[in-house]
Structure formats: structure tokens, C-alpha cells
């Protein structure tokens, strides 16, 4: 059996179980049906099926568990649900790209520079083993790079970029570093004690984006009013986990959030243009007015 058939079979098994748990017999019937449709032989023995489950776990990190009481298999997503969903998304993409012939004319990728994902494995190793790392880093506001020594704690994704959140040994402050602006990564042999792990873990809990909050202030109650059309997007992809709906009718969608007002959050509001209005707090309303005035001044000739 070819590797192509094996990969396709893994995909079929995963997609079958994403819909609902199923017994081996139900999975086998599904594989038989797909074999006839696709003109491949996906039918396997129970022993080969068990090997498939191990391969799926090893290759893609997707755990399939056997519920012996109900005689069914299911995708185990009890822990790290968000991570599991992202793994499945990545798997869908990988499967589509690896099994398709002459895909260039059918898929248009965004043209972008490297995201620094080559550092993910090393950073995860350092985080899991609590070892210090050193690297060269140049932020957009600095004219030259500097060497950093930090305690790495977690990885965070924001707007298509990856960041690692760490405690900078220079000033003992929590900071985020973009992976695409990081070079010469060195995983040292010096370990550290994660005494501030909880603090780092909750650092962004009441914030939007990657800009760190001002911890001397408290999160604020924010109310935003969206047009009905834009409101559909906001309901399908909430701005923040604190988002709750206050009003939802044919005239508008009004939502409430509780978070620190950071530069990233203000940029997010601006990105919605005339489709959003800040209802409260007054300080944010005034700040938005000032930004819009400055924008209009650029067009006054």
C-alpha cells in the first residue's frame, strides 16, 4: 500500500470521527464506500487500523481513543481544546496540499516573509525544560539588534505572527518577542525556577493582542456598537473571551468587553471603520475622536 493511500486513509478516519464517535465496523463501512468513490483501496484489518491510530498520534498529535463501554472510537479533545482544533485545521491544510496534483492554479497563498516558525521546536524544548535562552533581537523601533537572555514561558500567536513570552533577565519584566525578528537562538544548559509561571500565564488574560497591559490599572468595561452586517462577523469570531452580547437586532449588535485598552485594541477598532461606534468608556470615545480628526487632517489640502 502506497504512502499516498495511507495518508488519505488517515484523513478519512479523522474526518469520520470529527462528525461523531463510531465503531470499527462503521469506520470500515465508511472506508469501503470511499474506496469505491475514489478508486483506491482504503479497507484495512483491525490490526492495521490500530497501527493507523498510532501513526496519526505520532505524525499529527491527534489522539483517537477507544471507548470500550460503548464500543466506539472518538477524538480525544478533553485537554487543550483550542490546540486540538488548530492541529485539526493544520491537518486539513496539510492533507489537501499533499494529496492534490497541480495545486498552484487552485490555491493562492499570501505573499509574506518567514514567520520564524523554525524556532518553535527549540523554544518549546526550552519552555518545557525551564532552561534559559539567548538570542539576537531587533524590534521595529530599534535601529540595531541586541543580545537578550530570557526565561521563556509560553508561545502566543497574534495576527499571523508567533511570539514567545518571557521574563527578560535585564530588567526582570515580562516581554513578548516576535519569532520573525529573532536570530542566533541558543538553548543554554542553565535552568531556572518558574516562580512567576502563573503571573506570565495570566499576563494577557485581560488584554487584546500582543502589547502588554499596564498592570497599574484595572481592566475597563467597554461597549461597542456594530452595524448588523459587521455584527455577524463579530458574533462568529469574538474580539475577546470576555465579549458578551447586550443587544442584537436588525439595527445593530451591541457587545460588552472587559479588558485593558492597549494600542492593539485601538487598532482593531479602527480596522472596522464606520461599522463600529464606541459607546463607552468616555476616555476611549475621546481618544477615537482625536485619532479620526488626525486622520482627516491628512486629507485637508
Secondary structure, DSSP 8 states (H G I E B T S, - for coil): --HHHHHHHHHHHHHHHHHS-B-HHHHHHHHHHHHHHHTS-----HHHHHHHHHHHHHHH---EEEETTTTEEEE--SS-HHHHHHHHHHHHHHHHHHH-SS-TTT---------SGGGHHHHHHHHHHTEEEEEEE--TT-SS-EEEEEEEEEEEEETTEEEEEEEETTTTEEEEEEGGGEEEEEEEEEE---TTHHHHHTTTTT-SSSS---TTS--EEEEEEE-HHHHHHHHHS-SSTT-EEEEESSS-EEEEEEE---HHHHHHHHHTGGGEEEEE-HHHHHHHHHHHHHHHHTT--
